[in-house]
Amino acid sequence: MDMKLEVVVVPVSDVDRAKDFYTRLGWRLDADVAPDETFRVVQVTPPGSPASVIFGTSVTSQTPGSAQGLHLVVDDINAAREELKRRGAEPSEVFHDAGGVFHHAGTEARVPGPDPQRTSYGSFLSFSDPDGNGWLLQEITTRLPGRLDPAATTFASAEDLASALRRAAAAHGEHEARIGAADENWPDWYARYMVREQAGTELPS
């Protein structure tokens, strides 16, 4: 049975302030429902994310600001930082971890700058919402083998699909140069490339 992460609940003290903050980041407002004056549910979704974030009144007993280590994945950590700055999120500088695997809690063992080899999964930045709920961005450019099911390839947006097509087109051009001829079966080759790239398995040559 598939079990897909759908919603993360974030505790906030001021619902309208949190709504303004997250929508200002460009997160889609999915719902703002208040059946009565003691219960309100606001749902927002980060761009390209299959999972959403909920906050509101009487939706959690957690202390506002106590949610930490919430992760968002991007494919360009520097570009993501500039966008967060432009939208008023006050992100940290980009960093990598001294241990080289994931990152320590808090700010312990942070080394300034992206991972020196720009290894996928190795570069991070952090920011907080007005209550202090802590978010981290992690740069992932190539998935580890087995991380995704190659039989269930999906793209979160038209932009993601277009980027995958461009990468496949560039790789296919190199493929045609190697074989010294036009490849009439390029749609099949594109499909194999895009599925394998997303699944983190060996790419076609």
Backbone as JSON, one array per atom type, in Angstrom:
{
  "sequence": "MDMKLEVVVVPVSDVDRAKDFYTRLGWRLDADVAPDETFRVVQVTPPGSPASVIFGTSVTSQTPGSAQGLHLVVDDINAAREELKRRGAEPSEVFHDAGGVFHHAGTEARVPGPDPQRTSYGSFLSFSDPDGNGWLLQEITTRLPGRLDPAATTFASAEDLASALRRAAAAHGEHEARIGAADENWPDWYARYMVREQAGTELPS",
  "N": [[0.84, -1.19, 0.0], [0.65, 2.17, -0.95], [1.96, 4.93, 0.82], [1.8, 8.14, 1.02], [3.38, 11.16, 1.9], [1.39, 13.77, 2.84], [0.61, 16.14, 4.25], [2.12, 18.58, 6.34], [1.99, 19.8, 9.57], [2.3, 22.97, 10.94], [3.08, 24.81, 13.8], [1.76, 27.93, 14.73], [1.56, 31.3, 16.06], [0.19, 33.52, 15.19], [-2.1, 33.52, 12.86], [-2.79, 34.99, 10.54], [-0.47, 36.47, 10.1], [1.35, 34.39, 9.59], [0.16, 33.32, 7.29], [0.47, 35.47, 5.51], [3.27, 35.55, 5.38], [4.03, 33.01, 4.25], [2.6, 32.95, 1.82], [3.74, 35.12, 0.62], [6.19, 34.1, 0.0], [5.62, 32.83, -2.29], [4.19, 30.53, -2.09], [1.46, 28.44, -2.82], [-1.85, 29.28, -1.99], [-4.09, 27.13, -0.75], [-6.32, 26.7, 0.85], [-8.41, 28.4, 3.2], [-10.12, 28.09, 5.83], [-12.68, 28.58, 8.16], [-14.7, 27.19, 10.21], [-15.87, 27.95, 12.61], [-15.42, 30.43, 15.23], [-13.39, 29.43, 16.79], [-11.87, 27.66, 15.42], [-9.7, 27.29, 12.76], [-8.36, 26.63, 9.58], [-5.6, 26.8, 7.56], [-4.16, 26.13, 4.49], [-1.2, 25.79, 2.65], [0.98, 25.41, -0.19], [4.26, 24.64, -1.12], [5.99, 25.73, -4.11], [5.87, 23.33, -6.67], [5.75, 21.2, -4.91], [4.55, 18.01, -3.77], [3.48, 17.7, -1.28], [1.73, 19.45, 1.32], [1.43, 22.31, 3.57], [-0.01, 22.92, 6.69], [-1.48, 25.25, 8.89], [-2.94, 27.08, 11.64], [-5.78, 27.78, 13.75], [-6.32, 25.95, 16.64], [-5.4, 23.57, 15.47], [-3.2, 22.16, 16.19], [-1.4, 21.05, 19.09], [1.16, 21.75, 19.53], [3.86, 23.92, 20.53], [4.02, 27.22, 19.31], [6.42, 27.82, 16.82], [7.96, 25.61, 17.36], [8.41, 23.66, 15.47], [10.96, 22.17, 13.73], [13.7, 21.65, 11.42], [12.41, 21.2, 9.02], [12.3, 20.25, 5.69], [13.02, 21.44, 2.43], [13.44, 20.8, -1.01], [15.68, 21.77, -3.54], [17.04, 22.49, -6.83], [19.04, 24.27, -7.3], [20.86, 25.81, -5.13], [21.94, 28.36, -4.69], [20.47, 30.07, -6.37], [17.99, 29.67, -5.23], [18.38, 30.81, -2.72], [18.67, 33.52, -3.39], [16.12, 34.05, -4.35], [14.57, 33.65, -2.04], [15.57, 35.73, -0.44], [14.73, 37.92, -1.95], [12.03, 37.71, -1.58], [11.74, 38.23, 1.06], [12.46, 36.45, 3.16], [14.8, 36.2, 4.67], [17.12, 34.32, 4.51], [19.75, 32.04, 5.63], [23.34, 32.05, 5.03], [24.61, 29.98, 2.4], [25.57, 26.65, 3.24], [27.64, 23.79, 4.05], [27.94, 20.56, 5.63], [30.26, 19.67, 8.19], [30.62, 16.99, 8.62], [29.9, 15.81, 6.28], [27.71, 14.26, 5.68], [24.35, 14.53, 5.41], [23.2, 16.85, 7.84], [24.2, 18.42, 10.93], [22.28, 18.99, 13.98], [20.67, 22.14, 14.65], [22.97, 24.83, 14.44], [25.36, 23.6, 14.53], [28.51, 22.43, 13.4], [28.41, 23.57, 10.88], [29.75, 24.5, 7.8], [30.91, 27.25, 6.02], [29.63, 28.08, 2.77], [28.79, 26.26, -0.28], [28.83, 22.64, -0.71], [32.1, 21.58, -1.43], [32.61, 19.96, -3.72], [30.24, 20.22, -4.86], [28.4, 18.23, -4.42], [25.5, 16.27, -4.91], [22.84, 16.48, -2.6], [24.43, 17.7, -0.71], [24.57, 20.47, -0.02], [23.25, 23.26, 1.78], [20.81, 25.61, 3.13], [19.26, 27.75, 5.55], [16.15, 28.99, 6.94], [13.7, 30.85, 8.8], [10.24, 31.02, 9.84], [8.0, 33.71, 10.92], [7.39, 32.88, 13.54], [9.5, 31.34, 14.26], [9.64, 28.73, 13.4], [11.62, 26.29, 11.9], [13.12, 26.02, 8.74], [14.87, 24.17, 6.23], [16.72, 24.29, 3.21], [17.74, 22.0, 0.79], [20.1, 21.11, -1.59], [19.54, 19.13, -4.32], [20.62, 17.45, -7.03], [21.03, 15.09, -8.39], [19.41, 12.09, -7.92], [19.83, 9.49, -5.49], [20.49, 6.06, -6.31], [17.61, 4.02, -6.53], [16.11, 5.71, -5.0], [13.78, 6.75, -6.07], [10.86, 5.35, -7.55], [11.23, 3.83, -10.59], [9.12, 3.13, -12.16], [7.17, 4.9, -11.71], [7.28, 7.62, -12.69], [7.06, 11.07, -12.25], [6.32, 14.56, -12.74], [6.52, 17.64, -11.13], [5.67, 20.08, -12.14], [4.99, 22.04, -15.12], [7.3, 23.41, -15.73], [9.31, 21.87, -14.53], [9.1, 19.55, -16.09], [9.76, 20.6, -18.61], [12.43, 21.32, -18.14], [13.55, 18.79, -17.72], [13.18, 17.7, -20.26], [14.88, 19.35, -21.75], [17.38, 18.62, -20.7], [17.43, 15.96, -21.48], [17.39, 16.32, -24.25], [19.87, 17.55, -24.7], [21.62, 15.51, -23.86], [20.88, 13.57, -25.67], [21.76, 14.66, -28.04], [24.51, 14.34, -27.73], [24.55, 11.59, -27.73], [23.76, 11.01, -30.4], [25.94, 12.09, -31.71], [27.9, 10.31, -30.91], [27.07, 7.91, -32.12], [27.09, 8.65, -34.69], [24.96, 9.23, -36.41], [21.56, 10.18, -37.17], [19.07, 9.58, -34.73], [16.29, 7.82, -35.11], [14.55, 6.83, -33.27], [14.27, 8.63, -31.21], [12.2, 9.53, -29.39], [11.76, 7.29, -27.7], [14.31, 7.07, -26.58], [14.56, 9.52, -25.22], [12.53, 9.12, -23.34], [13.5, 6.92, -21.84], [15.81, 8.11, -20.79], [14.78, 10.24, -19.2], [13.19, 8.9, -17.31], [15.11, 7.24, -16.06], [16.9, 9.17, -15.11], [15.37, 10.52, -13.18], [14.9, 8.43, -11.42], [17.44, 7.89, -10.56], [19.06, 5.94, -11.65], [21.32, 4.12, -13.91], [22.14, 6.08, -16.71], [21.04, 6.14, -20.18], [23.33, 5.59, -22.92]],
  "CA": [[0.0, 0.0, 0.0], [1.39, 3.42, -0.97], [1.7, 5.9, 1.89], [2.44, 9.36, 0.56], [3.3, 12.29, 2.82], [0.43, 14.72, 2.27], [0.52, 17.41, 4.97], [2.92, 18.85, 7.54], [1.33, 20.82, 10.39], [3.27, 23.9, 11.51], [2.41, 25.59, 14.85], [1.99, 29.37, 14.66], [0.82, 32.08, 17.05], [-0.61, 34.53, 14.49], [-2.42, 32.84, 11.61], [-2.73, 35.93, 9.41], [0.94, 36.78, 9.87], [1.94, 33.22, 8.94], [-0.4, 33.25, 5.93], [1.14, 36.51, 4.71], [4.67, 35.17, 5.18], [4.19, 31.89, 3.33], [2.13, 33.3, 0.48], [4.73, 36.05, 0.06], [7.26, 33.27, -0.55], [5.16, 32.24, -3.54], [3.5, 29.27, -1.84], [0.07, 28.5, -3.25], [-2.88, 29.21, -0.96], [-5.07, 26.11, -1.13], [-7.55, 26.8, 1.65], [-8.47, 29.18, 4.43], [-11.47, 27.73, 6.25], [-12.95, 28.8, 9.59], [-16.1, 26.8, 10.46], [-16.35, 28.76, 13.73], [-14.4, 31.37, 15.67], [-12.33, 28.75, 17.54], [-11.19, 26.67, 14.58], [-9.36, 27.82, 11.43], [-7.37, 25.82, 8.89], [-5.0, 27.4, 6.37], [-3.25, 25.21, 3.81], [-0.37, 26.35, 1.58], [1.83, 24.39, -0.81], [5.44, 25.19, -1.78], [5.99, 25.49, -5.55], [6.38, 22.04, -7.11], [5.72, 20.18, -3.85], [3.34, 17.19, -3.68], [2.97, 17.79, 0.08], [1.32, 20.8, 1.7], [1.66, 22.75, 4.95], [-1.22, 23.43, 7.34], [-1.39, 25.93, 10.18], [-4.22, 27.69, 11.92], [-6.22, 27.85, 15.14], [-6.79, 24.66, 17.17], [-5.04, 22.45, 14.59], [-2.1, 21.43, 16.81], [-1.08, 21.45, 20.47], [2.57, 22.11, 19.58], [4.18, 25.31, 20.83], [4.39, 27.96, 18.1], [7.87, 27.91, 16.59], [8.67, 24.4, 17.78], [8.71, 22.78, 14.33], [12.33, 22.4, 13.28], [14.24, 20.65, 10.52], [11.52, 20.98, 7.88], [13.18, 20.3, 4.52], [12.57, 21.7, 1.07], [14.48, 20.38, -1.95], [15.85, 22.63, -4.71], [18.13, 22.02, -7.68], [20.06, 25.31, -7.36], [20.79, 26.4, -3.79], [22.24, 29.79, -4.74], [19.32, 30.74, -6.96], [16.92, 29.6, -4.24], [18.67, 31.81, -1.68], [18.37, 34.85, -3.92], [14.66, 34.2, -4.41], [14.08, 33.83, -0.67], [15.92, 37.09, -0.03], [13.88, 38.85, -2.68], [10.67, 37.59, -1.05], [11.74, 38.67, 2.45], [12.55, 35.35, 4.12], [16.05, 36.31, 5.43], [17.8, 33.02, 4.6], [21.15, 32.01, 6.04], [24.27, 31.8, 3.94], [24.69, 28.57, 2.0], [26.57, 25.94, 4.01], [27.67, 22.33, 4.0], [28.22, 20.03, 6.97], [31.64, 19.19, 8.38], [30.64, 15.54, 8.57], [29.72, 15.38, 4.9], [26.5, 13.44, 5.52], [23.21, 15.3, 5.93], [23.72, 17.99, 8.6], [23.97, 18.34, 12.37], [21.18, 19.79, 14.49], [20.99, 23.54, 14.9], [24.03, 25.39, 13.58], [26.6, 22.88, 14.82], [29.3, 21.82, 12.32], [28.17, 24.2, 9.59], [30.93, 25.04, 7.12], [30.39, 28.22, 5.05], [29.73, 27.78, 1.35], [28.24, 24.98, -0.71], [29.74, 21.5, -0.72], [33.19, 21.91, -2.37], [32.43, 19.22, -4.97], [28.83, 20.45, -5.24], [27.77, 16.91, -4.41], [24.07, 16.26, -4.68], [22.45, 16.3, -1.2], [25.46, 18.19, 0.21], [24.56, 21.91, 0.25], [22.05, 23.64, 2.52], [20.64, 26.91, 3.76], [18.13, 27.7, 6.48], [15.39, 30.21, 7.22], [12.62, 30.64, 9.77], [9.05, 31.85, 9.68], [7.95, 34.7, 12.0], [7.32, 32.24, 14.85], [10.73, 30.6, 14.52], [9.66, 27.39, 12.82], [12.85, 26.26, 11.13], [13.15, 25.35, 7.45], [16.15, 24.03, 5.54], [16.72, 23.94, 1.79], [18.8, 21.07, 0.45], [20.29, 21.03, -3.03], [19.61, 17.77, -4.87], [20.7, 17.51, -8.49], [20.94, 13.71, -8.87], [18.89, 11.23, -6.87], [20.52, 8.24, -5.22], [19.81, 4.9, -6.92], [16.54, 3.43, -5.73], [15.37, 6.71, -4.23], [12.47, 6.88, -6.67], [10.37, 4.19, -8.3], [11.31, 4.15, -12.01], [7.84, 2.84, -12.81], [6.2, 5.93, -11.33], [7.9, 8.91, -12.95], [6.15, 12.21, -12.26], [6.92, 15.88, -12.72], [5.68, 18.48, -10.29], [5.17, 21.25, -12.85], [5.39, 22.12, -16.53], [8.68, 23.88, -15.76], [10.16, 20.71, -14.24], [9.08, 18.69, -17.27], [10.53, 21.26, -19.66], [13.86, 21.21, -17.79], [13.95, 17.4, -17.97], [13.26, 17.54, -21.71], [16.09, 20.02, -22.23], [18.53, 17.8, -20.34], [17.39, 14.78, -22.35], [17.77, 16.74, -25.6], [21.32, 17.76, -24.73], [22.26, 14.2, -23.77], [20.61, 12.85, -26.9], [22.66, 15.2, -29.04], [25.8, 13.66, -27.54], [24.33, 10.21, -28.16], [23.8, 10.97, -31.86], [27.33, 12.34, -32.13], [28.67, 9.08, -30.69], [26.71, 6.86, -33.08], [27.36, 9.18, -36.02], [23.76, 9.22, -37.24], [20.33, 10.63, -36.51], [18.37, 8.5, -34.04], [14.86, 7.93, -35.4], [13.79, 6.42, -32.08], [14.59, 9.58, -30.14], [11.22, 9.59, -28.29], [12.04, 6.2, -26.75], [15.56, 7.38, -25.87], [14.2, 10.59, -24.28], [11.73, 8.55, -22.25], [14.4, 6.15, -20.98], [16.7, 9.04, -20.1], [14.05, 11.0, -18.18], [12.79, 7.98, -16.24], [16.3, 6.83, -15.32], [17.45, 10.32, -14.39], [14.58, 10.78, -11.99], [15.06, 7.3, -10.51], [18.81, 7.81, -10.11], [19.71, 4.73, -12.17], [22.27, 4.4, -14.97], [21.54, 6.76, -17.86], [21.39, 5.54, -21.48], [24.5, 6.22, -23.53]],
  "C": [[0.88, 1.24, 0.0], [0.99, 4.27, 0.22], [2.48, 7.16, 1.56], [2.26, 10.48, 1.58], [2.46, 13.39, 2.17], [0.52, 16.1, 2.9], [1.5, 17.43, 6.13], [2.23, 19.98, 8.29], [2.4, 21.65, 11.09], [2.56, 24.76, 12.55], [2.78, 27.08, 14.79], [1.14, 30.09, 15.69], [-0.12, 33.09, 16.41], [-0.88, 33.98, 13.09], [-2.29, 33.78, 10.41], [-1.29, 36.3, 9.08], [1.63, 35.62, 9.16], [1.44, 33.09, 7.5], [0.27, 34.26, 5.03], [2.57, 36.11, 4.4], [4.8, 34.08, 4.11], [3.68, 32.2, 1.92], [3.08, 34.29, -0.18], [5.93, 35.3, -0.52], [6.87, 32.66, -1.9], [4.48, 30.9, -3.36], [2.03, 29.44, -2.16], [-0.88, 28.4, -2.05], [-3.97, 28.26, -1.42], [-6.39, 26.27, -0.39], [-7.35, 27.73, 2.83], [-9.9, 29.06, 4.93], [-11.61, 27.91, 7.76], [-14.42, 28.46, 9.86], [-16.73, 27.54, 11.64], [-15.19, 29.6, 14.23], [-13.27, 30.72, 16.45], [-11.51, 27.8, 16.69], [-10.97, 27.26, 13.19], [-8.24, 26.99, 10.85], [-6.91, 26.55, 7.64], [-4.03, 26.38, 5.78], [-2.54, 25.94, 2.68], [0.53, 25.25, 1.05], [3.03, 25.06, -1.47], [5.42, 24.87, -3.27], [6.6, 24.13, -5.9], [6.3, 20.93, -6.09], [4.44, 19.35, -3.9], [2.72, 17.22, -2.28], [2.7, 19.25, 0.44], [1.62, 21.06, 3.17], [0.35, 23.31, 5.48], [-0.85, 24.12, 8.64], [-2.75, 26.57, 10.43], [-4.5, 27.79, 13.4], [-6.8, 26.5, 15.54], [-6.51, 23.5, 16.23], [-3.87, 21.64, 15.16], [-1.89, 21.94, 18.23], [0.4, 21.81, 20.62], [2.74, 23.6, 19.9], [4.56, 26.04, 19.55], [5.91, 28.11, 17.99], [8.64, 26.66, 16.91], [8.97, 23.44, 16.64], [10.07, 23.14, 13.76], [12.75, 21.31, 12.29], [13.32, 20.3, 9.36], [12.33, 21.21, 6.6], [12.43, 20.56, 3.22], [13.73, 21.37, 0.14], [14.49, 21.33, -3.14], [16.99, 22.07, -5.56], [19.22, 23.06, -7.88], [19.99, 26.11, -6.07], [21.05, 27.9, -3.81], [21.07, 30.59, -5.32], [18.15, 30.76, -5.97], [17.13, 30.63, -3.14], [18.33, 33.21, -2.16], [16.87, 35.08, -3.99], [14.08, 34.4, -3.02], [14.37, 35.23, -0.15], [14.98, 38.1, -0.66], [12.46, 38.85, -2.11], [10.61, 37.84, 0.46], [11.87, 37.59, 3.5], [13.8, 35.38, 4.99], [16.75, 34.97, 5.6], [19.23, 33.15, 5.12], [22.04, 31.98, 4.8], [24.21, 30.31, 3.6], [25.79, 27.9, 2.82], [26.56, 24.46, 3.66], [28.11, 21.84, 5.36], [29.64, 19.48, 7.05], [31.72, 17.68, 8.28], [30.42, 14.98, 7.18], [28.5, 14.52, 4.65], [25.35, 14.18, 6.19], [23.73, 16.53, 6.66], [23.4, 17.78, 10.07], [22.75, 19.19, 12.75], [21.63, 21.23, 14.72], [22.02, 24.06, 13.91], [25.37, 24.7, 13.8], [27.21, 22.3, 13.54], [28.97, 22.38, 10.94], [29.48, 24.78, 9.04], [30.42, 26.0, 6.04], [30.61, 27.78, 3.6], [29.1, 26.45, 1.0], [29.27, 23.88, -0.61], [30.81, 21.75, -1.78], [33.08, 21.2, -3.71], [31.02, 19.4, -5.54], [28.1, 19.12, -5.38], [26.28, 17.03, -4.17], [23.79, 15.84, -3.24], [23.37, 17.03, -0.22], [25.43, 19.65, 0.59], [23.2, 22.33, 0.81], [21.98, 25.14, 2.76], [19.42, 26.8, 4.66], [17.41, 29.05, 6.53], [14.28, 29.85, 8.19], [11.42, 31.49, 9.43], [8.97, 32.81, 10.87], [7.87, 34.12, 13.4], [8.6, 31.51, 15.22], [10.71, 29.16, 14.08], [10.79, 27.33, 11.79], [12.78, 25.41, 9.88], [14.58, 25.25, 6.94], [15.89, 23.73, 4.07], [17.93, 23.07, 1.54], [18.89, 20.97, -1.07], [20.45, 19.58, -3.46], [19.56, 17.88, -6.39], [20.62, 16.13, -9.12], [20.48, 12.83, -7.72], [19.75, 9.98, -6.7], [19.77, 7.09, -5.86], [18.77, 4.31, -5.97], [15.72, 4.42, -4.95], [13.96, 6.9, -4.75], [12.11, 5.63, -7.44], [10.39, 4.53, -9.78], [10.02, 3.87, -12.77], [6.8, 3.92, -12.51], [6.82, 7.32, -11.49], [6.84, 10.01, -13.0], [6.95, 13.5, -12.27], [5.97, 16.83, -12.02], [5.08, 19.67, -11.02], [5.6, 21.18, -14.31], [6.85, 22.56, -16.65], [9.65, 22.74, -15.49], [10.24, 19.78, -15.44], [9.9, 19.29, -18.4], [12.03, 21.16, -19.39], [14.37, 19.8, -18.06], [14.08, 17.14, -19.46], [14.52, 18.19, -22.27], [17.33, 19.19, -21.91], [18.59, 16.55, -21.22], [17.83, 15.14, -23.76], [19.28, 16.93, -25.71], [22.06, 16.43, -24.71], [22.05, 13.41, -25.06], [21.47, 13.36, -28.06], [24.04, 14.56, -28.96], [25.7, 12.21, -27.99], [24.4, 10.1, -29.68], [25.2, 11.23, -32.39], [28.17, 11.08, -31.97], [28.36, 8.02, -31.74], [26.88, 7.34, -34.53], [26.16, 9.17, -36.95], [22.59, 9.77, -36.44], [19.61, 9.42, -35.92], [16.87, 8.67, -34.26], [13.99, 7.57, -34.2], [14.05, 7.35, -30.9], [13.5, 9.68, -29.06], [11.44, 8.51, -27.24], [13.27, 6.51, -25.92], [15.31, 8.47, -24.83], [13.49, 10.0, -23.06], [12.61, 7.76, -21.28], [15.29, 7.08, -20.16], [15.98, 9.73, -18.95], [13.62, 10.13, -17.01], [14.0, 7.59, -15.4], [16.92, 7.98, -14.54], [16.69, 10.57, -13.11], [14.73, 9.67, -10.96], [16.47, 7.18, -9.96], [19.52, 6.56, -10.55], [20.61, 5.12, -13.34], [21.59, 4.99, -16.21], [21.9, 6.05, -19.16], [22.56, 6.28, -22.1], [24.28, 6.4, -25.03]]
}
